[in-house]
């Protein structure tokens, strides 16, 4: 009933082509944005901003970056964390070496540097596919942290190799409070999600999907593989680079190369697998699952009376439960949480009828 | 069906939890523990936090700090930075009205990430025997305390010891020293000061990095064999240490020319290497052993009552465990000293910070605590957040550590200008005006 489409006609082509064709979807989005931009900063506390919402948003963005490459263009990659590291360190160096450069410009420049690096490591994709391509992106994952550690110029010769974030100021307004950092992250993430959503509906996005489904067939109908694949790597690198910069600057406030290790790449890969490959919404759902569930378990565990279960075993138990949940979700819905939402939505549209 | 049972178990867990939480009263002093019991560094985490918790239990069994009972809760970090930050944010507000005294993450990475948060939240950040060296300068870092031994003092003491062995610091000239360090902020922290010391004393220095976690060191040790150094300083952590000792044996480097630093000095570092570790030398700020009255007290009041935190009771009195006890003593003493000024009640982080800055442990006080010989005499001030700066050397005989030297003092006068230069650079970057320590009470 809520999702009734009756009476919603398109009288112009533009209306037919809009991203959210249903009025309910548009209203839902507006409510969500109002909620995220106005209600949450008003209701939330430091713990929610600094420990839950910011990492959730940043990892959603990182998931989006990888999803463009893997979910839409079909190129497997295990180098996501390396590109995030490039973005973080590039942004830091732009801020450091070009004083007065606006923060958002540094973010974009950092993203562009990450795009360049991703482009270089994407070159082998023209010759190799699938699991073999993973190996080549794995090289990025080992090369980048090594280079960032080896050449101390990247971390401004700091003794321990840890960089600490500059002041967060946009147009003279300071975003250094937890709520401010949340708002800054949210703004960047929402803007980039809007961009990505449009991108995958564009000509390029359709090229990506054609390449993903069968690249020989795509080449036969005249899609330039060279350009399409490399653009996928570059654009994915751009998104990941900005995610890395946000991770370093608005979330942790410091960063060391080891913070972007292979485990982070796996985490991002799991986000898109659980959230849904080839879906924009799936990145949020996957990140929520990966970020919120361990925290929920850990918070629940801390409510247990002390001494009931040995503290070390309690940690292992949480890992077991989390692993079991992943398996259960994937058995119930192999195509990810986004598919679950789609099914729910399809049912809601015809409810109370069955077909 | 699954969903329903899952939901009901959630509800059950919640009600169980809230029932026990309500039993805790206000009027207690809270210690947020960012502990780690799983992951590659679990041996360090379980030992350290085991000792820390057992000491807090011991203090409670003796009636608390002037009647104020201590309480704590744990949050697992796995030594991972973002988990440590999450735990910090979760625990910093205290527990059921009991205010937080200080955080003790026992991880350089987490300490770096929570440094600015600690200052903003006015909560002391204790990094015993590690941490960011320039936070020794309390005028710039009012809330960070690298207690007992900061990384620079650590290497300075090692170099002084090598000088002693050679027959005077002047004999350091021409020696060849290799430092093998863990590829992390912790491992790299001392590289610059080692270079300074090498230039000052005229020894040759080679720095070799071992990537985290350090279970593959063949190429580094082949390098060392080519170098033929007089000494190797091992700046290891966790699994890197036994692997280093085993690989040294494989390439034929004598183990009694390897000096382990403060995080390469535990039973868990030497014992897994078996025979390869026999003769290995390391520094320590506190001996292992169970003879100290305070440890006997813990045994009687906590462990024999079945309340001990260690899963393996054999680890009682080991290096990590005793470090946890030392850390407990320093934290509780800071609370006690702060209570003299602010009254015998639960204190805020800001008040406990005052206690840390006025921490003074002399032989009389240490004897009263039953910790003479376990904790070094220590005095902190506004400008000096370290306090001690002395270490002893111990050697592994295949079963246990035996002390082989008296206290060796770091050359703190030499290090101070380097520390101040670094802290002032930080202050300038961050726009901090250093406190005037002569005006602090």
Interface residues (C-beta under 8 A of the other chain):
Chain A: X46 X47 X50 X51 X52 X55 X146 X149 X159 X160 X161 X162 X164 X167 X251 X252 X253 X254 X256 X258 X259 X295 X298 X299 X300 X302 X303 X304 X305 X306 X310 X311 X312 X315 X316 X319 X328
Chain B: X2 X10 X13 X14 X16 X17 X18 X20 X21 X35 X37 X38 X42 X46 X73 X74 X75 X76 X78 X81 X82 X85 X86 X89 X90 X93 X108 X109 X112 X113 X115 X116 X117 X132 X133 X183 X184 X185 X186 X188 X189 X190 X191 X192 X209 X211 X212 X309 X311 X422 X431
